[in-house]
Amino acid sequence: MEARAVADVSLTSDAAEFVRFCYRRRQVGWPELYDEMCQVASRGVFRGWGAAELAERGVGFSLFQTPALVQLVVRVLEAEGDRTPRPPATLARRPSVRDADGESPVERRRTLVRALGVA
């Protein structure tokens, strides 16, 4: 696997302009803004750039690049003075849903893993 160079994602960068462009098209919160950014990239709506060109400028859409994208979105929108879409700075754990026996899906999985002896 090839390591990529870290791109400049300052608030005046092309990456920040991309975020502003997407937010102006559709003023929604996270994760809807992420969906909008993916659509814009897939269609090349912003300057004709697709995902590859945006990746060169520091905008990545993979699971591993999402935290950096979230931070960029937060910084750009706070600089713009808009606090509406506030994507989560960290991924918070949702309250667990419990079944009729009072066991959560996570607890049920742990019990199954222990029973099977799988690490």
Rosetta silent file (secondary structure, phi, psi, omega in degrees, C-alpha in Angstrom):
SEQUENCE: MEARAVADVSLTSDAAEFVRFCYRRRQVGWPELYDEMCQVASRGVFRGWGAAELAERGVGFSLFQTPALVQLVVRVLEAEGDRTPRPPATLARRPSVRDADGESPVERRRTLVRALGVA
SCORE:     score description
SCORE:     0.000 S_00000001
   1 L     0.000  132.867 -176.162    0.000    0.000    0.000 S_00000001
   2 L   -91.568  132.022  178.437    1.414    3.351   -1.006 S_00000001
   3 L   -79.903  138.137  178.902    1.492    6.225    1.498 S_00000001
   4 L   -99.571  148.996  176.745    0.087    9.504    0.262 S_00000001
   5 L   -71.635  146.525  179.128    1.507   12.898    1.062 S_00000001
   6 L   -76.692  125.569 -179.203   -0.547   15.004    3.431 S_00000001
   7 L   -86.771  153.971  177.423   -2.217   17.804    1.492 S_00000001
   8 L   -72.971  121.265  178.872   -2.593   21.364    2.770 S_00000001
   9 L  -119.892   46.292  177.309   -6.131   21.752    4.045 S_00000001
  10 L   -67.925  166.891 -177.762   -5.945   25.325    5.270 S_00000001
  11 L   -68.232  -11.866  177.311   -9.103   27.398    5.362 S_00000001
  12 L  -104.414    5.099 -176.403   -8.052   29.115    2.132 S_00000001
  13 L   -77.808  170.280  175.423   -7.273   25.886    0.301 S_00000001
  14 H   -62.255  -33.631  178.901   -9.175   24.253   -2.531 S_00000001
  15 H   -62.275  -43.750  178.907  -10.419   21.687   -0.011 S_00000001
  16 H   -66.034  -38.284  177.212  -12.032   24.437    2.077 S_00000001
  17 H   -63.147  -37.577  177.293  -13.550   25.979   -1.050 S_00000001
  18 H   -61.831  -45.162  178.979  -15.033   22.594   -1.898 S_00000001
  19 H   -61.292  -46.522  179.104  -16.658   22.371    1.542 S_00000001
  20 H   -59.610  -43.879  179.943  -18.053   25.915    1.191 S_00000001
  21 H   -58.715  -47.921 -178.535  -19.368   25.118   -2.284 S_00000001
  22 H   -65.649  -40.089 -179.246  -21.168   21.983   -1.087 S_00000001
  23 H   -68.573  -35.398  177.994  -22.611   23.699    1.967 S_00000001
  24 H   -68.941  -32.566  177.823  -23.927   26.609   -0.110 S_00000001
  25 H   -66.182  -38.734 -174.542  -25.620   24.150   -2.475 S_00000001
  26 L  -149.389   99.233 -176.467  -27.376   22.401    0.367 S_00000001
  27 L   -80.266   84.214 -178.010  -27.297   23.840    3.862 S_00000001
  28 L  -128.203  169.839  178.418  -27.720   20.653    5.825 S_00000001
  29 L   -89.309  179.798  175.867  -26.041   18.999    8.780 S_00000001
  30 L   -78.848  134.097   13.677  -23.767   16.037    8.994 S_00000001
  31 L   -95.385    1.054  179.798  -24.099   13.333    7.545 S_00000001
  32 H   -61.260  -34.466  177.767  -26.265   14.902    4.831 S_00000001
  33 H   -65.542  -38.415  175.658  -23.433   17.315    4.008 S_00000001
  34 H   -60.030  -44.731  178.299  -21.125   14.341    3.541 S_00000001
  35 H   -59.508  -42.756  178.497  -23.670   12.844    1.127 S_00000001
  36 H   -62.412  -42.884  179.570  -23.785   16.134   -0.793 S_00000001
  37 H   -63.251  -40.018  177.544  -19.990   16.243   -1.012 S_00000001
  38 H   -63.386  -41.912  179.051  -19.934   12.673   -2.346 S_00000001
  39 H   -65.511  -43.936  179.061  -22.543   13.534   -4.988 S_00000001
  40 H   -60.998  -43.435  179.863  -20.696   16.683   -6.049 S_00000001
  41 H   -66.208  -42.321 -177.070  -17.451   14.718   -6.340 S_00000001
  42 H   -67.176  -25.715  179.624  -19.025   11.835   -8.243 S_00000001
  43 H   -99.375   -6.515 -179.264  -20.496   14.241  -10.809 S_00000001
  44 L    66.005   31.886 -175.964  -17.505   16.574  -11.012 S_00000001
  45 L   -69.812  -34.831 -179.137  -19.723   19.569  -10.261 S_00000001
  46 L   -88.514  105.261  177.099  -17.010   21.513   -8.405 S_00000001
  47 L    56.428   18.635 -178.916  -14.485   22.740  -11.002 S_00000001
  48 L    75.681   11.223 -177.103  -14.893   19.458  -12.867 S_00000001
  49 L   -87.869  135.772  173.749  -12.991   17.631  -10.127 S_00000001
  50 L   -99.289 -166.227 -177.498  -13.812   14.085   -9.168 S_00000001
  51 H   -61.836  -36.872 -178.724  -12.741   12.108   -6.125 S_00000001
  52 H   -65.889  -45.122  179.684   -9.152   11.681   -7.391 S_00000001
  53 H   -66.450  -38.192  177.931   -8.599   15.403   -7.918 S_00000001
  54 H   -67.953  -36.676  177.924  -10.176   16.206   -4.563 S_00000001
  55 H   -62.371  -36.723  177.251   -7.981   13.598   -2.855 S_00000001
  56 H   -63.243  -22.703 -177.360   -4.920   15.392   -4.228 S_00000001
  57 L  -105.010    9.930  173.740   -6.182   18.492   -2.447 S_00000001
  58 L    96.971    9.949  178.625   -6.870   16.822    0.890 S_00000001
  59 L  -108.269  108.063  179.265  -10.511   15.788    0.541 S_00000001
  60 L  -117.701  147.555 -175.668  -10.925   12.067    1.047 S_00000001
  61 L  -111.964    1.795 -178.416  -14.146   10.133    1.341 S_00000001
  62 L   -75.054  166.644  178.848  -12.936    6.797    2.697 S_00000001
  63 H   -57.378  -40.018 -177.735  -13.699    5.573    6.179 S_00000001
  64 H   -74.027  -21.902 -179.264  -10.123    6.274    7.257 S_00000001
  65 H   -94.960   -7.752 -177.285  -10.214    9.832    5.879 S_00000001
  66 H   -59.870  -43.463  179.213  -13.556   10.764    7.449 S_00000001
  67 H   -58.299  -40.206  178.365  -12.136   12.158   10.731 S_00000001
  68 H   -67.048  -38.078  178.612   -9.916   14.601    8.810 S_00000001
  69 H   -66.300  -41.017  177.140  -12.856   15.572    6.599 S_00000001
  70 H   -59.387  -46.388 -179.852  -15.037   16.167    9.657 S_00000001
  71 H   -62.536  -40.065  177.661  -12.390   18.424   11.172 S_00000001
  72 H   -62.774  -46.055  179.635  -12.085   20.375    7.924 S_00000001
  73 H   -60.186  -44.865  179.839  -15.858   20.844    7.722 S_00000001
  74 H   -60.270  -48.743 -178.635  -16.008   22.012   11.346 S_00000001
  75 H   -62.121  -43.906 -178.526  -13.164   24.496   10.830 S_00000001
  76 H   -64.762  -47.804 -176.324  -14.586   25.872    7.573 S_00000001
  77 H   -71.188  -32.864  175.040  -18.122   26.300    8.867 S_00000001
  78 H   -67.941  -37.684  176.882  -16.985   27.831   12.149 S_00000001
  79 H   -64.925  -31.792  178.019  -14.843   30.300   10.194 S_00000001
  80 L   -78.031   -9.824  179.805  -17.927   31.137    8.143 S_00000001
  81 L    84.041   12.601 -179.677  -19.795   31.788   11.395 S_00000001
  82 L  -105.179  122.840 -179.419  -22.282   28.990   10.815 S_00000001
  83 L  -111.708    6.717 -176.066  -22.781   26.556   13.655 S_00000001
  84 L   -64.296  -51.556 -171.009  -25.866   24.784   12.325 S_00000001
  85 L   -79.591  -12.351  179.907  -24.447   21.602   10.761 S_00000001
  86 L     3.134   85.643  172.922  -21.906   20.807   13.523 S_00000001
  87 L   -66.654  154.882 -178.037  -20.627   17.372   12.586 S_00000001
  88 L   -66.619  134.682  177.418  -19.509   15.375   15.575 S_00000001
  89 L   -70.307  -33.466  174.134  -15.883   16.027   16.539 S_00000001
  90 L  -132.751  154.959  179.058  -15.737   12.452   17.777 S_00000001
  91 L   -80.155  115.203 -179.224  -18.008    9.576   17.069 S_00000001
  92 L   -85.525  146.815  177.774  -20.224    9.161   20.084 S_00000001
  93 L   -79.500  130.579  177.188  -21.553    5.778   21.066 S_00000001
  94 L   -73.857  151.216  174.141  -25.305    5.513   20.709 S_00000001
  95 L   -59.766  139.343 -176.691  -27.314    4.222   23.629 S_00000001
  96 L   -74.373  147.235  176.301  -27.628    0.498   23.235 S_00000001
  97 L   -94.035  135.050 -177.938  -30.883   -1.063   22.221 S_00000001
  98 L  -110.165  145.323  177.401  -31.898   -3.948   24.405 S_00000001
  99 L   -84.118 -173.008 -176.280  -33.943   -6.935   23.400 S_00000001
 100 L   -62.205  -26.897  179.615  -36.812   -8.436   25.395 S_00000001
 101 L   -85.225   -1.631  179.880  -34.324  -10.259   27.671 S_00000001
 102 L    85.404    8.176 -178.731  -32.564   -6.989   28.500 S_00000001
 103 L  -100.449  132.616  178.736  -29.401   -7.912   26.598 S_00000001
 104 L   -78.816  161.387  176.705  -27.900   -5.455   24.107 S_00000001
 105 H   -58.201  -35.574  178.915  -26.631   -6.628   20.696 S_00000001
 106 H   -66.147  -45.368  178.227  -23.059   -5.950   21.878 S_00000001
 107 H   -63.244  -39.397  179.833  -23.563   -8.042   25.006 S_00000001
 108 H   -62.581  -40.990  179.117  -25.193  -10.781   22.929 S_00000001
 109 H   -65.863  -44.473  179.141  -22.171  -10.827   20.584 S_00000001
 110 H   -59.935  -42.218  179.057  -19.729  -10.976   23.499 S_00000001
 111 H   -61.958  -43.336  179.743  -21.666  -13.894   24.995 S_00000001
 112 H   -65.535  -42.207  179.374  -21.591  -15.709   21.650 S_00000001
 113 H   -62.761  -43.379  178.083  -17.868  -15.061   21.181 S_00000001
 114 H   -63.227  -42.355 -178.199  -17.146  -16.394   24.672 S_00000001
 115 H   -65.092  -36.415 -179.504  -19.326  -19.455   24.081 S_00000001
 116 H   -83.342  -15.379 -178.941  -17.591  -20.231   20.795 S_00000001
 117 L    74.072   24.059 -179.730  -14.133  -19.566   22.221 S_00000001
 118 L   -93.962  133.947  179.625  -13.353  -17.162   19.389 S_00000001
 119 L   -90.857    0.000    0.000  -11.023  -14.290   20.182 S_00000001
